[in-house]
């Protein structure tokens, strides 16, 4: 009998202790000398939740890969021109389409995409508009030969394929195929049957049209269509229609569809269809145009039952790695209901101090170990709307509002057990934000008057720093940043309802950066200048509507992240330098809810090999 060496040409490896493994070990067998067992890495397939889109919509164009894709156009309250780009972690705003529309076909990559046809009454029930995307902006290019609605598309920006669709209200489904080559359209081979919005895979010369409303599978070879005599395994009338797709002509995934919106998915291996793991969110009219591969796919947007135009994103992976998506999780219950407090440190070594219960201000300090809160030394004076930063054993509480009275300029230092008076700043401010350490920090903005001031602290005294470009209050900052690399965002500037601009501080001056996707105030903040997180807050001035939304800044632009479980405002008991360390506490009216943010993790999936 052949042994493992004869079959695979290599010996079984012996590990002690077991090393850090990755998906390159898929299919390999090794001996774990600690447990005395044989183990093997096993591929699994599953959907995991990704960060939500900023705007829910259906029938948008899709293009790209799982880690570099885009969604363009679609319908929310009307046809939209909005483009959002996905980097494998979150969605950020891209360039706007020249023609807002929906039922729009997509093709290509995130930096070389196409948007084709669609509709947007009164501009047109069926459109011929074609646009090219370069990763920044859309430009008009040669219109398709026929104005069409509900087309199916695939391919690249310089070699795309468009087929089917409907030309007029009540009109018949088209059998036409059009090929686009470097901005020039030509007629391709006719379909055997008219269809609209089928499942699209592949290239201009090796394409597949799947589902087609009757469950069929059609191949295109660059000149003619042929029936593959294979039926998509959806039940009854739920043959794939208006779902999401990933893959090629010989290896693809269908995701969702209708009528009615389903969570069903199916896999194509080049000859047969098989059932696949279901999605978490039922959807139809998702992205039109394939995104990703048969082992790393993506589906986002779509119409869910309700109808609801979903923002949900799901990633499909067939891999030996177990991927746990980033998410907020419930933390330990804070001992006091609270809002407008300040935080410092990280989980599992966090700190929260000051704030209000709604009926009185607090001197309370509590230390967090990642699961429970325990009492620390009390602040010398009651404070809320203050700034906080530093660590659990070396924190600073700065400025804020005491009761009774106006804003204060005082600061206090914490050594892990008690607070002592620190230096007094030049300006008394509340609703401020801060960044840095106990001996090298800064506080900026605040009320009264939506200040533009910045003051720096050296561990004993305060000095004046560079002014903000936009005065603001009730804003957020990179609590885990430094005195020479800070970040501020959100808030109110006193003249417009909400502040959109982002600013970075280099130790001397603030500079304007890309705006946040949407304004809000009294939100939480954490992270650093190149990985800053904003979460919760109010979406409108004078509108008591908190949000669960979370966004992240990468040093250049903002992208969405998984939402919190609880919508909250004045959750300024927030801190953390890295995703795994970020926590937030409180709400208005006062609450004692704690949530912690955990970034995406990946671990090898392996099993013990037995003889049974």
N, C-alpha and C positions, 0 to 999 in steps of 0.2 A: 504494500500500500504506500502511495506517495505521502510524504510528510509536508508540512507547511513550507519548508525550504525548497522542496522539489517544485511545488506549485507556484510559489510567489518569488522564488529566487533570493530570498533573504530570511534570516532567522527571526524568531519572535524576540522582541526587545524586552529587557527586564528593567523595571523602574523601581527605585527605592531611594527617597520617597517619590511619589508620583509627581511629575513635572507639570508646569502650566501647559495645557494642551490646546490646540486649535483645530479648525476644520480640515487642515491638511492631513490630519490623522484619520480622516474618514476611510472606513474599510480596513484599517490596520488592526492587528491584534498584538497586545502586549501582556506581559506578566507583571502583576502588581505583587511584589515580594512582601509587602506589608500585610496584605490580606490573604496572600496565597491563592489568588484567583487570576484567570485569564479575563481580559477585558477587550472590548472592541468599540470603536466609534461608529455610531449609527445615525444615518441621516433621518431627519423628521421633516414633515411639512406642516405649516401652520400659518395663520394670519395673526398679526399683532397690530395693536392700535398705534397709529402715528399721530403727530400733532395735527390739530384741526386747521382747516382753511380759515382765513379771516372772514370770508364771505361765502355763505351757503348758496348753492346754485345747481342747476341741472343743464344737461346738453351742452357742455362746454367742450372745447377742443383739448385734446391731450397729446403730449409728446415727451420723449426723453426716457430716462432710466429711473430705477428706484431711488437712486441717490442724486439725480440731477434731472428733474422733470419740470413740466409746467402745465398749468391749467389756464386756458384763455377763453374769454367770453362766457357765454352761458346766460341763463335766465334766473334772476332772483325776484325782484319786483318788476323788472322789465329786462330787455336785452342789455347786457353789460359789456363794457370794453375792458374790464379789469383782467390783468394777468397776475397770477401768483406762481412763484418758483419754489420748488422743494429741493433741499440739499441733503435729504436723508434723515434730517432731524426736525426741521420746521419749515414753514412757508413764509416767504417774504414777497413784497410787492415788486412786480416787474413793469415793463413798459405797457402802455395802454394801446389797444387795437385802434386803428383808424375808423373802423366800422363796428359799432356795438352790435352784437348778434348772438343768436343761440341756434341749436341744432347745427353746430359748426364742426367741420372735419379738421383733424389735426394730423401732423406727421413730422418726422425729424427728431432733432435733439433739443435740449434746452437752449443751446446757443446757436442753433441753426434749424429753426422750426418753420412750419407752414400752418396757416389758418385758411380754410377753404369753404366757400359757399355758406349756407345757413339761411336764417331769416331774422327780420326785425321790423315788423310793421310799425309805422307806415313806410319805412325805407324800402321795404319789399317783403312779400310773403316768401319769395324765393330769391336768393342772391347769387351772383357770380363772383363776388369779390374774393380775391386771393391776396394774402399778405405774407411777407417773410419777416422772420425775427432773427436778430443777430445776438441775442442775449441781453440786449439793452432796449432796443426800439423796434417797432413794427413799421414796415414800409409797404406800400401798395405795389403789387406786381401784376402781371398779365391775368386778367379775369378768365375764368373757365368758359368754355364755349356755350354752355347753357346755364341759366340761372336755376339753381336747384336747392331744395330743402331736404333735410334728413338723409344726407349722403353717407357713404362709408368710405374711409380713407386709410392709407398706410404709405410707407416708404420714407424717403428722405427729402430734404429741401430741394435737391437738384434732380431727383428721380422719384416722383410721387405717383400714386394711383388713386383715382376717385371713381366710384361706381354707384349705380342705383340712384335712389332719391325720388322726389316728387317735384314737378315743375309748377303746379298750380293747385289751388284748393279743390279737393275732390278729384284731382287728376290721378292717373294710373301710375303705379310704380314703374320706374324707368329700367330699361335693360342696358343702357349705355354705360360704357367704360371710357374714361379719359386718362391719358398719361401726360404728366407734366415733366418736361426735361429742360432744366435751366431756363425757366420762364416762358417756355413754348409748349402749348397744349396740342396734343394730337389724339385722334380717336383710337381706342383699343378694341379688343374683341368684345362682342356683345355677350351679355349674361344669358343663360338659358331661360331665366324667368325674371320678371321685374321684382325688385326688392328695395327696402329702405332700412337704414341703420342696422346693419348686421355686425357680426364680430369680425374685426379686421386684424390680420396678422401679416408679417413678412415684408417683402420688398416689391418693387415694381415688376420684377420678372419672376418672383416666387411668392405670390400672395395667396391668402386664404380668406374666404368669406364664410363665416360660421353662423349657424342658427337659421338666419334668413327667414324667420317667422314660421318655418315648417320643419326645423331641426336639421336641415341638410348641411353638408360640408362641400364647398366648391373650391377648386384650385385654379389659379391663374399662372400661366407660364411665360407671360410677356406678350402673348398673342391670342390665346384662347382660354376659355373657362371649361373645366371638366368636373363632373359630379363624382365625388369620392365614395359614394354609397355608404356613408357613415352618418349616424344620427346622434345629435347632442343628447345626453341622457337626462334632460329635464322632463318633468312630468307634465302631461296634459298640454294646456295652452301656454305653459311657461317656457316653451322653447326660446332659446336665448334671443333677446331683443332689447336693445338699449342698455347694455351693461358695460363693464370695463373689460379690457383685454391686455394680456402681456404675452410676448413670445414671438415665434416665427411660424412659417408655414408648416414645419414638421414638429414643433414643440411649443405648445401654447396653453394658456389658462383663460377660461371665460369666467367672469365674476359678476353675479347678479343679473338683473334684467327684469323682464315683465312679460305680460301685463301684471300689474299689481305689486311689483317690487319683491324680489326674493333674495335670500342670503346664499342661495345655491351657487356652487362653482363646479367647473368641469375641466378635465385635463385632456389634451390631445398629444399623442406620441408619434404622429405621422401616419398612423393607420387606424387607430381606434380611440374612442372617447371613454373616459372613466370618471366616476364621481370623485370629487375632491373635498377637502375640509371646507366647511361653510364659513362665510364671513360673519362678523358680529352684527353688522348693520345691513338690513335689507335695503336695496336701492335699485332704481332703474334710471335710464338717461344719465348715466355717469359719463366719464370722459370719453369723447369720441375720437379714437386714434389710440394705437397701442402704446403702453408705457411699461418698460422693463422687459424682463425675460421670463422664461417658463420656470426658473428657479429663484428669481428675485423680481417679483412684480409689485405693482402699486395700483390702487384704486382710490379715488377721492371724489367728493361731490356726489351729485345725483339727487333724485327725488325719492324720499322714503315715505312709507305709509303716513297719511295724515291729511293732505300731503305736507311734508316738511322738506325743504331744500337743505340737505344735510351738509355740514362742514366736515364730517367724519372722514378720516384717512385710515386706510389699512394697508399694511405691507404683507405680501405673501413671500415666504421663504421655504425652499427645499434645501436643507443644509444640515450638517452634523452639529452645528452650533444651536444651542437654545438661546433665543433672543428674548430678553425681558424688556419691554418698552419702558421709556421714561414715564414717570407718573408721580402724582402727589399721593401721599398716604397719610392716614390718621396718626397723629402723635398723642402724647400724653395730655390729659386734660389739665389746663392751667387752674391753679387753686382759686382764682378770683375772676369773675367776669370783668372784661377790660376792653378799652379801646384807647388809641392815641398814646401808646407806650413806645419805648425804644428798645432796641435789641443790640446784642454784640455776640461775637464768637461764632461757632458752627455747631451743628449736631455732630457728635454727641457731647459737646461741651459748649452749650449756649447760655445766654443770659438775657433776662428781660427785666425792665425796671420802669417805674413811674406809670403814667397813664391815668385813666379815669374809669370809674364804674358807671358813670352817668349821673350819679348823685354826689360825687365827691372825687377829689384828686387823691393820688396814691403816692406813698413813699416805698411801696413794696418792691423788693428785688427777689427774683427766683432764678435758680440755676437749673439747667436742663441737661440730662445725661442721654438723651435720645429716646427715652421712654417715660420718665417721670420728672416732675418739677419738685424742687425742694427749696425751702426758704433760705435767703441770703441776707446780708446786712441791709438795713433800711437806708434809703436816701436821706440826707439831712433835712430836705424840704420836699413838700409835695410838688410834683411836676407832671405836666402832660404836653403834648405837641413838641417834644424835645428831640434832639438828635442823639444817636448812640453809635459807638463803634469800638473796635478793639477786640479783646479776647475775654473769656470767662474770668480770668484771673488778673486782667489788666485792661479794664474798660474805662471809657469816658462817657459821661452824661453831660450834654452841652445845651445851654440856652433853654427855651421852652416857656411855659406859662405856669405860674404858681397861683395858688388861691389864698386869699383874694388878690386881685391885682393884675397889672398888664404883663407883657412879656418881660423876661429876665435875661441878664447877660452872664449869669453864673455858670460854672462848670464843676463837676465832681469826678473824682477818680476812685476806681474800685480795685482792690488788691486780691480779690477772691474771698474775702470775708467781710470787709467793711468799706464804707465810702469816706473820703476826706475831701475837703474843699480844694478845688484847683483854681487856676487863674480866672479872672473875670474878663470877659471880652469887651470890646469897645461898644458893640451894638447889641441892644436887647431885642431878641427876635424869637418868635414861636412859629410853628409849622415849618420847621427847617429840615434840612437833610445834611448828612455828613459822610465822611469817608476817612479811612486811615487807621492809625494806632493811637494808643494813649499818649505817646510821646512824639507823635508825628502825624497829626490829623488836620482836618479842615471842616468847617461848617459853612454852608452857603444858602443864600436865598432866605425866604421867610416873610412873615407878616410882623408889623404892619407894612402896608404899601407894596406888597409883592417885590421885595428887595432884590437887588442885583449884587449885594455885597458878599464877599468871601473873607473869612478870617481863618488864619492858620495857627495851630497850637503846637508848641514844642515840648510839652510836658510841664511847663510852669507858667508860660505867658502867651498871649495872643498877639498876632500882628496882622496887618491888612494884606490880603492877597488880591489877585486880579479879579475884576468885576465880571459877573455873568453877562453874556450877551443879551439875555432876556431875563428880566426880573421875574421871579416866580415864588409861589408859596404852595403848601400842600403838595409838594413835588416828591420825587423819589430819587435815590442815588445808589451808587455802588458801595454799599456799606462795607464790603470786603476789599474795596480798592485802597489806594495809597494816597499820600499827600501830593505826590507828583504824577499820579495817574488815576484821576477820579472821573466819574461819569454822573451826569444828571439828566433827568427826563421827566415827562408828565408834569402835572401841576396847573396852576392858574396864574396868569400874568397881570391880572387886574383890568385888562382892556378887552381881551377876547375871552370867550367862555372857557376854553381849555388850551394849554400849551402843547404844541406838536413837536417843537424842535428839540433835538438832543445836543448836549454840549459835553466836550471832553476838557479836562484840566491837566496841564503838563507841569504844574508846580509854579507857574508864573501867570499864565493866561488861559482863558476858556476859548474854545473854538467850536464853531457850528458844524454839526454832523448831520447825517440823514435822519429825517423825521421818524417818529414812531408811527405805526400804521393808523392809530386812532388815539385821540386825546382821552385822558382821564385824570382824576385827582384823588388824593388821599389813598394812594395805593401802596403796596409793599415794594421794597427793593432789596436786591442782594447781588452778590457776585463781584466782579472786577470790571475794569474799564474795557477789557477785551472779551469778557464773558459776563455781561450784566443782565440781570433778570428783573422784570417788572411783572407784578401780579395783583389781581384784585383791583379795588378802587371804584370810583364812580365814573360813569360814562358821560355824564353831563352836569354842568353847573346847575344847582338847584333841583336836580332830578335825583331822588333817592333810590337809584337803581344801581346796586353793586353788580360786579361782574366776577366770573370765575377765570377769565382769560389770563393767560401767561404768555409773555414774549421774551425773547432773548436777543442780546446784541453781541455781535462777534467782532466788534472793533470797526465795522464798516456799516452794516445794515441790521435791521431787526427781522426776526422770524418768529412764527408761532411756536408754542410748546404745549404739552398737555395741560388741560385746564384743572384748576382746583376743584375739589368736591363741593365746597361751600363758597357762594358768592359773598364777598365781604368788602367793606370800606373802612378806612382808618385802621387798617390792619398793619400799623407801622411798627408793631413788635416783630420786626423782620430782620434777619441777618443771614450770614453765610457767605463764604468766599467761593465755593465750588458747588455744583449741582447737588452733590451728596450731602452738603452741609447746610443747605438753605432751609429755613423754617419760618413760619409766620403764625402769629397769634392775634386773636381779637376780632372785633367787628363793631360796627355802630348800627343799632344800639349794642351795648357791651355784651361780649360773649367770651367763652373760655375755650374755644375750639383751637386746636393746634394742628397744623398740617406740615409735612416735610416733603421736600422734593428729592427724588432719586432719579439720576440719569440712566440712560439705557445701558444695560449690561449684556454681555455675551459669555456663554460658558459652553464647553464641549459636552454634547450628549453622548454618553457611552453606557454600555451594558456589560454585565458579567456574563461571560461565555460558559455555558454548562452543557453537559452531555444529553440532557433531556429536551 
